[in-house]
Amino acid sequence: MRFMRRLALSTALAIGVTACAPNRGEVRQVAGTHAVVMHEDTYRDLEARAKQAPDESNGNTGSQDADALRQRNAALIDEVDRLTRQTSSLQDEAERLRGQLADKSSAKSDRVPNSSRDTSIVQLYFASLGIQQPTYEDYRLLSEVLSLQAVLKQVTTGPLMDPHAQKEEIERNFLYINGASGVLLSSNGYFITNHHIVEDSTSSFYVEYGSKSYAARCFLSYKEFDAALCKMAIGEGEEFRVNKIRFAPLNKIKRDKFVEVLGRVDGNVYYQVGRITNPEYTALVLGKHDKPEPFYQTVRTSSYAQPGFSGGPVFLKDTGELVGLTCHADPGRESGACRVDHFLELIKWQIKYDLEALEKRH
């Protein structure tokens, strides 16, 4: 009897559950419990959706990475823009410097040959001398020849100075040697001075130009003229901003012509004005131990040259042309200057000497 009652109860529950089973897509809660009942296909649909849905934590990480990447791209774009502007600015500056260099090169008459056009000139020179395979020493000698030829052309046929700024222009070419002076002729360091200023110097000596000191050597010095041709040692690509000095021809060096004399005493620059009293004065100068030195011709002027004026320029007041360099003075009286034609002879002799040295080498 008890068995029959249990069988009837089980049959009734099975029939009830089957009768209330949800359809596909429905979810029903079992009364009095926290359980839910759903169709088998509904469960499978929910499970499939769960697999297809993205993970929330991974989605946040991906969003952060994307933001960081966008920020990095923006920073890179800004950096590229900055570098582009900087490059453009540097290109403009380079173009400006190239223009300045071109202007400088076109105006420079005494440069050392280094361009393709100058190389052609050098090759022609070597060919004219019969030199087929020039050495470094050959190039050095020929470079010196070309530079001195440019100096020679400048001092004989170059332009005259501005008559309203002669003192300033002359002073720009003024340099100091052993308590005396000299005159710079070219932007690459050739200058002239008196023999007695550099005669005690050995292979090299120092000169002061501007605010710097430079080593220098004497190419050629002639005691009978009291004249010396020298050159300062300058760095590669360095040059001096000097004015072009023009020598006065002998037919302009006449009696009673006004001249100005430039000298340096105790670190100060002084000017003296005078007249030419004798354009061909033969002087006897006392040398060491007050012994008479050989005679040589000078330009005698009425200007009073103080100690320290030696090697200083004497130039015509009306044209600014160089008459000579002060070489001696009578205390309280007149002074004398080594004439420019003596320096012309030195330049010509040095050119001839270098050309002969080139020919002897081959």
C-alpha positions as CSV (number, residue, x, y, z in Angstrom):
1,M,0.0,0.0,0.0
2,R,2.9,2.3,0.9
3,F,4.6,1.5,-2.4
4,M,1.5,2.4,-4.4
5,R,1.3,5.9,-2.8
6,R,5.0,6.6,-3.7
7,L,4.5,5.6,-7.3
8,A,1.4,7.8,-7.6
9,L,3.3,10.8,-6.2
10,S,6.3,10.4,-8.5
11,T,4.0,10.1,-11.5
12,A,2.2,13.3,-10.5
13,L,5.5,15.3,-10.2
14,A,6.8,14.2,-13.5
15,I,3.5,15.1,-15.2
16,G,3.6,18.6,-13.5
17,V,7.2,19.4,-14.5
18,T,6.6,18.3,-18.0
19,A,3.5,20.4,-18.2
20,C,5.2,23.6,-17.0
21,A,8.5,23.2,-19.0
22,P,9.5,26.6,-20.5
23,N,9.7,27.1,-24.3
24,R,12.9,28.1,-26.1
25,G,13.9,31.6,-25.0
26,E,11.9,31.5,-21.7
27,V,13.5,31.3,-18.2
28,R,11.2,30.4,-15.3
29,Q,12.0,30.4,-11.6
30,V,10.9,27.4,-9.5
31,A,8.5,28.5,-6.8
32,G,10.0,28.7,-3.4
33,T,13.6,28.3,-4.6
34,H,16.4,30.3,-6.2
35,A,16.6,27.8,-9.1
36,V,15.6,28.6,-12.6
37,V,14.4,26.4,-15.4
38,M,15.0,27.0,-19.1
39,H,14.8,25.2,-22.3
40,E,17.9,23.3,-23.4
41,D,18.3,25.4,-26.6
42,T,18.0,28.6,-24.5
43,Y,20.9,27.5,-22.3
44,R,23.0,26.7,-25.4
45,D,22.2,30.2,-26.9
46,L,23.2,31.9,-23.7
47,E,26.4,29.9,-23.6
48,A,27.3,30.9,-27.2
49,R,26.6,34.5,-26.5
50,A,28.9,34.4,-23.4
51,K,31.7,33.0,-25.6
52,Q,31.2,35.7,-28.2
53,A,31.1,38.7,-25.7
54,P,34.6,40.4,-25.2
55,D,36.3,40.3,-21.9
56,E,35.7,43.6,-20.1
57,S,39.2,43.8,-18.6
58,N,40.8,43.1,-22.0
59,G,38.7,45.8,-23.6
60,N,39.9,48.4,-21.1
61,T,43.5,47.5,-21.7
62,G,43.1,47.7,-25.4
63,S,41.5,51.1,-25.1
64,Q,44.4,52.4,-22.9
65,D,47.0,51.0,-25.4
66,A,45.2,52.8,-28.3
67,D,45.2,56.1,-26.4
68,A,48.9,55.8,-25.6
69,L,49.6,55.0,-29.3
70,R,47.7,58.0,-30.4
71,Q,49.6,60.3,-28.0
72,R,52.9,58.9,-29.2
73,N,52.0,59.4,-32.8
74,A,51.0,63.0,-32.0
75,A,54.3,63.6,-30.2
76,L,56.2,62.1,-33.2
77,I,54.4,64.4,-35.6
78,D,55.2,67.4,-33.5
79,E,58.9,66.4,-33.4
80,V,59.0,65.9,-37.1
81,D,57.5,69.4,-37.6
82,R,60.1,70.9,-35.2
83,L,63.0,69.1,-37.0
84,T,61.6,70.3,-40.4
85,R,61.6,73.9,-39.2
86,Q,65.1,73.6,-37.8
87,T,66.4,72.0,-41.0
88,S,64.8,74.8,-43.0
89,S,66.5,77.4,-40.7
90,L,69.9,75.7,-41.1
91,Q,69.5,75.5,-44.8
92,D,68.8,79.3,-44.9
93,E,71.9,79.9,-42.7
94,A,74.1,77.7,-44.9
95,E,72.9,79.6,-48.0
96,R,73.7,82.9,-46.4
97,L,77.2,81.7,-45.4
98,R,77.8,80.4,-48.9
99,G,76.9,83.8,-50.3
100,Q,79.3,85.5,-48.0
101,L,82.0,83.0,-48.9
102,A,81.4,83.6,-52.6
103,D,81.6,87.4,-52.2
104,K,84.8,87.0,-50.2
105,S,86.4,84.7,-52.8
106,S,85.5,87.0,-55.7
107,A,87.0,90.0,-53.9
108,K,90.1,88.2,-52.8
109,S,93.0,88.6,-55.2
110,D,95.8,87.0,-53.2
111,R,94.3,83.7,-52.1
112,V,96.2,80.4,-52.3
113,P,95.0,78.4,-55.3
114,N,92.4,75.9,-54.2
115,S,89.4,76.1,-56.6
116,S,89.0,74.2,-59.8
117,R,89.7,77.4,-61.8
118,D,92.8,78.0,-59.7
119,T,93.9,74.4,-60.2
120,S,93.8,74.9,-63.9
121,I,96.0,78.0,-63.5
122,V,98.4,76.0,-61.4
123,Q,98.6,73.2,-63.9
124,L,99.3,75.7,-66.7
125,Y,102.1,77.1,-64.6
126,F,103.6,73.7,-64.0
127,A,103.3,72.8,-67.7
128,S,105.0,76.1,-68.7
129,L,107.9,75.1,-66.3
130,G,108.0,71.5,-67.7
131,I,106.9,70.0,-64.4
132,Q,104.7,66.9,-65.1
133,Q,104.4,65.4,-61.6
134,P,104.5,68.3,-59.0
135,T,105.3,67.5,-55.4
136,Y,104.0,69.2,-52.2
137,E,107.1,71.5,-52.2
138,D,106.4,72.4,-55.8
139,Y,102.8,73.4,-54.9
140,R,104.1,75.4,-51.9
141,L,106.6,77.3,-54.0
142,L,104.1,78.0,-56.7
143,S,101.5,79.1,-54.2
144,E,104.0,81.6,-52.8
145,V,104.8,82.9,-56.4
146,L,101.2,83.4,-57.2
147,S,100.5,85.2,-53.9
148,L,103.5,87.5,-54.3
149,Q,102.5,88.2,-57.9
150,A,99.0,89.2,-56.6
151,V,100.7,91.5,-54.0
152,L,102.9,93.0,-56.7
153,K,99.9,93.8,-58.9
154,Q,98.0,95.2,-56.0
155,V,100.7,97.7,-54.8
156,T,101.4,99.0,-58.3
157,T,97.9,99.1,-60.0
158,G,95.4,98.7,-57.1
159,P,92.8,101.3,-56.2
160,L,93.6,104.4,-54.1
161,M,92.3,104.8,-50.6
162,D,89.3,106.9,-49.6
163,P,90.9,110.4,-49.0
164,H,88.5,111.0,-46.1
165,A,89.5,107.9,-44.2
166,Q,93.1,107.4,-45.0
167,K,94.3,107.3,-41.4
168,E,91.8,104.7,-40.4
169,E,92.6,102.6,-43.5
170,I,96.3,102.8,-43.0
171,E,96.0,102.0,-39.3
172,R,94.2,98.8,-40.2
173,N,97.3,97.6,-41.9
174,F,99.6,98.6,-39.0
175,L,101.3,95.9,-37.0
176,Y,103.9,95.9,-34.2
177,I,107.3,94.1,-34.2
178,N,109.9,94.2,-31.4
179,G,108.9,97.6,-30.2
180,A,108.7,98.9,-33.8
181,S,106.2,98.6,-36.7
182,G,105.4,97.2,-40.1
183,V,102.8,97.4,-42.8
184,L,100.5,94.5,-43.8
185,L,100.1,94.1,-47.6
186,S,97.8,91.2,-48.0
187,S,95.0,89.3,-46.3
188,N,97.2,86.1,-46.1
189,G,99.9,87.8,-44.0
190,Y,102.6,89.3,-46.2
191,F,104.1,92.5,-44.7
192,I,107.1,94.8,-45.0
193,T,109.3,96.3,-42.4
194,N,112.9,97.5,-41.9
195,H,115.9,95.3,-41.9
196,H,117.3,96.6,-38.7
197,I,114.0,95.6,-36.9
198,V,114.3,91.9,-37.7
199,E,118.0,91.4,-38.3
200,D,118.6,90.0,-34.9
201,S,115.6,87.5,-35.2
202,T,116.5,83.9,-35.9
203,S,114.3,81.7,-38.0
204,S,111.1,83.2,-36.7
205,F,109.8,86.0,-34.5
206,Y,106.4,87.3,-33.2
207,V,104.3,90.2,-34.4
208,E,101.2,91.8,-32.9
209,Y,98.2,92.5,-35.1
210,G,94.9,93.5,-33.7
211,S,94.6,91.8,-30.3
212,K,96.6,88.7,-31.3
213,S,100.2,87.6,-31.6
214,Y,101.4,85.7,-34.7
215,A,104.6,83.9,-35.5
216,A,106.4,85.3,-38.6
217,R,109.4,84.7,-40.7
218,C,111.5,86.9,-42.9
219,F,111.6,85.9,-46.6
220,L,114.1,88.4,-47.8
221,S,116.0,91.2,-46.0
222,Y,118.4,93.7,-47.6
223,K,120.7,95.6,-45.3
224,E,121.7,98.2,-47.9
225,F,118.0,99.2,-48.3
226,D,117.1,98.6,-44.7
227,A,114.1,96.7,-46.1
228,A,112.6,93.3,-45.3
229,L,109.8,91.2,-46.8
230,C,108.1,88.9,-44.2
231,K,105.0,86.7,-43.7
232,M,102.9,85.9,-40.7
233,A,101.9,82.3,-40.1
234,I,98.1,82.0,-40.0
235,G,95.7,79.1,-39.7
236,E,94.0,77.2,-42.5
237,G,91.3,79.3,-44.0
238,E,92.2,82.3,-41.8
239,E,92.7,85.7,-43.4
240,F,93.1,89.4,-42.3
241,R,90.6,92.1,-43.2
242,V,93.1,94.7,-44.5
243,N,92.9,97.6,-46.9
244,K,94.7,97.5,-50.2
245,I,98.0,99.4,-49.9
246,R,99.2,101.1,-53.1
247,F,102.8,102.2,-53.5
248,A,103.5,105.7,-54.7
249,P,105.3,105.8,-58.1
250,L,108.6,107.6,-58.0
251,N,107.3,110.5,-60.1
252,K,104.9,111.3,-57.3
253,I,107.5,111.4,-54.6
254,K,108.5,115.0,-55.1
255,R,109.9,117.8,-52.9
256,D,107.3,119.7,-50.9
257,K,104.6,117.1,-51.2
258,F,102.7,116.7,-47.9
259,V,103.1,113.4,-46.1
260,E,101.8,111.8,-42.9
261,V,103.9,109.6,-40.8
262,L,102.4,106.9,-38.5
263,G,104.3,105.5,-35.5
264,R,103.7,103.8,-32.1
265,V,105.3,104.9,-28.9
266,D,104.5,103.2,-25.5
267,G,101.5,101.4,-27.0
268,N,100.0,104.6,-28.4
269,V,99.6,105.4,-32.1
270,Y,100.8,108.9,-33.2
271,Y,100.7,110.8,-36.5
272,Q,103.1,113.4,-37.7
273,V,102.5,115.7,-40.7
274,G,105.4,117.1,-42.8
275,R,106.7,117.7,-46.2
276,I,109.2,115.9,-48.4
277,T,112.4,117.8,-48.2
278,N,114.6,115.5,-50.3
279,P,113.2,112.5,-52.3
280,E,116.6,111.0,-52.9
281,Y,118.6,111.6,-49.7
282,T,121.6,109.4,-49.2
283,A,121.8,108.5,-45.5
284,L,124.6,107.1,-43.3
285,V,123.1,105.2,-40.4
286,L,124.9,104.3,-37.2
287,G,124.5,100.6,-36.5
288,K,125.7,98.5,-33.6
289,H,128.3,100.0,-31.3
290,D,127.8,103.3,-33.1
291,K,129.6,102.0,-36.2
292,P,128.7,103.5,-39.5
293,E,126.5,101.4,-41.7
294,P,126.4,101.4,-45.5
295,F,124.8,104.3,-47.4
296,Y,121.4,103.9,-48.9
297,Q,118.8,106.3,-50.4
298,T,115.9,107.4,-48.4
299,V,113.0,109.9,-48.6
300,R,113.8,112.8,-46.3
301,T,110.8,114.5,-44.6
302,S,110.3,117.4,-42.2
303,S,108.2,115.2,-39.8
304,Y,109.7,114.5,-36.4
305,A,109.9,110.7,-35.9
306,Q,110.2,109.5,-32.3
307,P,111.9,106.3,-31.1
308,G,109.4,103.5,-32.0
309,F,108.4,105.0,-35.4
310,S,110.8,102.6,-37.2
311,G,108.9,100.6,-39.8
312,G,105.9,102.9,-39.6
313,P,104.3,104.0,-42.9
314,V,104.9,107.4,-44.6
315,F,102.1,108.1,-47.1
316,L,101.1,111.0,-49.3
317,K,98.4,113.1,-47.7
318,D,96.5,113.7,-50.9
319,T,96.3,110.2,-52.3
320,G,97.1,107.8,-49.4
321,E,99.8,106.1,-51.5
322,L,102.7,104.7,-49.5
323,V,106.0,106.6,-49.9
324,G,108.1,104.3,-47.6
325,L,108.7,103.2,-44.0
326,T,110.5,105.3,-41.4
327,C,114.0,104.0,-41.0
328,H,116.0,106.7,-39.2
329,A,115.6,110.1,-37.6
330,D,117.7,113.0,-36.4
331,P,116.7,113.9,-32.8
332,G,114.6,117.1,-33.0
333,R,115.1,117.4,-36.7
334,E,114.1,115.5,-39.9
335,S,113.5,111.8,-40.5
336,G,114.1,109.5,-43.3
337,A,112.0,106.7,-44.9
338,C,113.1,103.6,-46.9
339,R,111.5,104.2,-50.3
340,V,108.8,101.8,-51.6
341,D,110.8,101.0,-54.8
342,H,113.2,99.1,-52.5
343,F,110.4,96.9,-51.3
344,L,109.2,96.4,-54.9
345,E,112.7,95.0,-55.6
346,L,112.4,92.6,-52.7
347,I,109.1,91.2,-53.9
348,K,110.4,90.8,-57.5
349,W,113.5,89.1,-56.2
350,Q,111.5,86.6,-54.1
351,I,109.3,85.7,-57.0
352,K,112.4,85.1,-59.2
353,Y,114.1,83.1,-56.4
354,D,111.0,80.8,-56.0
355,L,110.7,80.2,-59.8
356,E,114.4,79.4,-60.0
357,A,114.0,77.0,-57.1
358,L,111.1,75.3,-58.9
359,E,113.1,74.8,-62.1
360,K,116.1,73.5,-60.1
361,R,114.0,70.8,-58.5
362,H,113.1,69.2,-61.9
